[in-house]
Amino acid sequence: VDLLDGDAGVEHTLAQLAVFENGSSLEAIEQVVDLSNHPHAPWIGSIIEKLRDKALLREHNFDGHRRFTLYRSIEEVAHRKLDELGERPELESRHAAYFLWVCHDWAEAVRLRDDPLYHRSLELEVENILAVRRRAMAEKPLSTRSLEIAIRALLIVESVLSNRGLVGAYYEMVEQALELTAKLEVAPELLAALSHTRAKMTSQYGQFGYAVGYLEGARE
């Protein structure tokens, strides 16, 4: 992008922003974007402001949550640059680690206390969590580690997708994950949580008899 005046640190930041789906917070950018190869680069917040001022990304404010999103045309350029750099696997790994960590705590707050603040935070990041799941499931051949990442992401987004009326789509993703656990042995706590989720959904939306069996399986 010519507007960057050959600033390698800024260009590298722009490329890495392609990893986010539907934008991100500054906190997420600080944790995921790696500028260790640019020791003299300014603070990441200053770089983001520069990109915004040059109209390469836009800033939104949702109920006090500041978010930054690449324009679609710029996002395409950023993806090409990221592929040229060959850094996508490491970047997506950092992206997954961050969102699984922070969103797990938010999901627990929603599950235990129905906390509206954390539910709003999850709403804003659901596309990033779904991206974590999608990228993990795309691994060929699928490894146990990637399936566990996908399951953890899936468990996080339950409340958001249910509230959006996407119960059927979510149920299909749960079923797919459970089918794969027959071939790949995942952590027992993840299998139990996934089985419990399926049983709960079956109980709420129909086929109660099957739900009892799912719950019993989750306890084993």
C-alpha positions in Angstrom: 0.0 0.0 0.0 1.7 3.2 -1.2 0.2 5.3 1.5 2.5 3.8 4.1 5.6 5.5 2.8 7.7 2.3 3.1 7.3 2.0 6.8 8.0 -1.7 7.4 6.6 -1.8 10.9 3.3 -0.3 9.7 3.1 -2.5 6.7 3.7 -5.6 8.8 1.0 -4.5 11.2 -1.5 -4.0 8.3 -0.7 -7.5 7.0 -1.3 -9.1 10.4 -4.6 -7.3 10.9 -6.0 -9.6 8.2 -6.2 -12.4 10.8 -9.1 -10.8 12.5 -12.7 -11.4 11.5 -15.1 -8.5 11.7 -12.5 -6.3 13.4 -10.9 -6.4 16.8 -10.2 -4.4 19.9 -6.9 -2.6 20.5 -6.3 -5.0 23.3 -6.6 -8.0 21.0 -4.3 -6.3 18.4 -1.7 -5.7 21.1 -1.7 -9.4 22.0 -1.8 -10.9 18.5 0.2 -8.6 16.3 4.0 -9.4 16.5 6.4 -6.5 15.8 9.5 -8.1 17.4 11.3 -7.8 14.0 10.8 -4.1 14.2 12.5 -3.0 17.5 12.2 0.7 16.6 8.5 0.5 15.7 6.2 2.8 17.8 3.6 1.6 20.2 1.0 -0.5 18.3 -1.8 2.0 19.3 0.1 4.7 17.4 0.4 2.5 14.4 -3.4 1.8 14.4 -4.1 5.5 14.7 -1.9 6.1 11.7 -3.7 3.5 9.6 -7.0 5.0 10.7 -5.9 8.5 9.7 -4.8 7.2 6.3 -8.3 5.7 5.9 -6.9 2.1 5.7 -9.1 1.0 8.6 -12.1 2.3 10.3 -12.9 2.8 14.0 -16.2 1.9 15.5 -17.6 2.5 19.0 -20.1 -0.1 20.3 -21.4 0.8 23.7 -18.0 2.0 24.7 -16.1 -0.8 23.0 -13.6 0.6 20.5 -13.0 -1.7 17.5 -10.9 -1.4 14.4 -11.8 -3.0 11.0 -10.0 -3.1 7.7 -11.9 -1.9 4.7 -12.7 -4.8 2.4 -10.4 -3.7 -0.4 -7.5 -3.2 2.1 -8.2 -6.5 3.7 -7.6 -8.3 0.4 -4.3 -6.5 0.1 -3.4 -7.4 3.7 -4.2 -11.1 3.1 -1.9 -11.2 0.0 0.9 -9.5 1.9 0.5 -12.0 4.8 0.8 -14.9 2.4 3.9 -13.4 0.9 5.4 -13.1 4.4 4.6 -16.8 5.1 3.6 -16.0 8.7 0.0 -17.0 8.6 0.3 -20.2 10.7 2.1 -18.5 13.6 -0.3 -15.5 13.4 -3.4 -17.7 13.4 -2.0 -19.6 16.4 -1.5 -16.4 18.4 -5.0 -15.3 17.4 -6.5 -18.6 18.5 -4.6 -18.6 21.8 -5.7 -15.1 22.7 -9.4 -15.5 21.9 -9.8 -18.9 23.5 -8.2 -17.5 26.6 -10.1 -14.3 27.0 -13.5 -15.5 25.6 -13.6 -18.6 27.8 -13.7 -16.4 30.9 -16.4 -14.2 29.3 -18.5 -17.3 28.4 -18.2 -18.6 32.0 -19.4 -15.3 33.3 -22.4 -15.5 31.0 -23.1 -19.1 31.9 -22.8 -18.7 35.7 -24.2 -15.2 36.1 -25.9 -14.3 32.8 -23.6 -11.2 32.9 -24.8 -8.8 30.2 -21.5 -7.0 30.0 -19.6 -10.2 29.1 -22.4 -11.3 26.8 -21.9 -8.1 24.9 -18.2 -8.7 24.7 -18.8 -12.2 23.4 -21.2 -10.8 20.8 -18.5 -8.5 19.5 -15.9 -11.3 19.2 -18.1 -14.2 18.0 -16.8 -14.0 14.4 -13.2 -14.2 15.7 -14.1 -17.3 17.8 -15.8 -18.9 14.8 -12.7 -18.2 12.7 -10.7 -20.1 15.3 -13.0 -23.0 14.9 -13.1 -22.9 11.1 -9.3 -22.7 10.8 -8.8 -25.6 13.3 -11.3 -27.8 11.4 -9.6 -27.0 8.1 -6.4 -28.8 9.1 -5.8 -31.8 6.9 -5.5 -34.4 8.3 -7.3 -33.2 11.4 -5.3 -33.6 14.5 -6.5 -34.2 18.1 -5.1 -30.8 19.1 -7.0 -29.0 16.3 -10.2 -30.8 17.1 -9.8 -29.7 20.8 -9.3 -26.1 19.7 -12.4 -26.3 17.6 -14.5 -27.8 20.4 -13.3 -25.1 22.9 -14.3 -22.4 20.4 -17.6 -24.1 19.9 -18.4 -24.2 23.6 -17.7 -20.5 23.9 -20.1 -19.3 21.3 -23.2 -21.3 22.5 -25.0 -18.5 24.1 -24.4 -16.0 21.3 -25.5 -18.3 18.5 -28.5 -19.4 20.5 -29.6 -15.8 21.0 -29.1 -15.1 17.3 -31.6 -17.9 16.5 -28.9 -20.1 15.0 -29.7 -23.1 17.1 -29.9 -25.5 14.2 -26.6 -24.5 12.8 -24.9 -24.7 16.2 -26.4 -28.1 16.8 -25.0 -29.4 13.6 -21.5 -28.1 14.5 -21.8 -29.9 17.9 -22.9 -33.1 16.2 -20.0 -32.9 13.7 -17.5 -32.4 16.6 -18.9 -35.4 18.5 -18.7 -37.6 15.5 -15.1 -36.8 15.1 -14.4 -37.7 18.7 -15.1 -41.3 17.8 -11.9 -41.2 15.7 -9.8 -38.8 17.7 -9.5 -39.0 21.5 -10.0 -35.6 23.0 -9.7 -34.5 26.6 -12.4 -36.1 28.8 -13.6 -32.7 30.1 -14.1 -31.4 26.6 -16.0 -34.5 25.5 -18.2 -34.3 28.6 -18.9 -30.6 28.1 -19.8 -31.2 24.4 -22.1 -34.1 25.3 -23.8 -32.0 27.9 -24.3 -29.2 25.5 -25.9 -31.5 23.0 -28.1 -33.0 25.7 -29.2 -29.6 26.9 -30.1 -28.4 23.4 -32.0 -31.6 22.6 -33.9 -31.2 25.9 -34.7 -27.6 25.1 -35.6 -28.0 21.4 -37.0 -31.5 21.2 -36.4 -35.2 21.4 -36.3 -35.3 25.2 -35.8 -39.0 25.4 -32.5 -38.8 23.5 -31.4 -36.0 25.8 -31.5 -38.3 28.8 -29.1 -40.7 27.1 -26.8 -37.9 26.1 -26.6 -36.6 29.7 -25.9 -40.1 31.0 -23.1 -40.3 28.5 -21.7 -37.0 29.5 -21.4 -38.1 33.2 -19.5 -41.3 32.4 
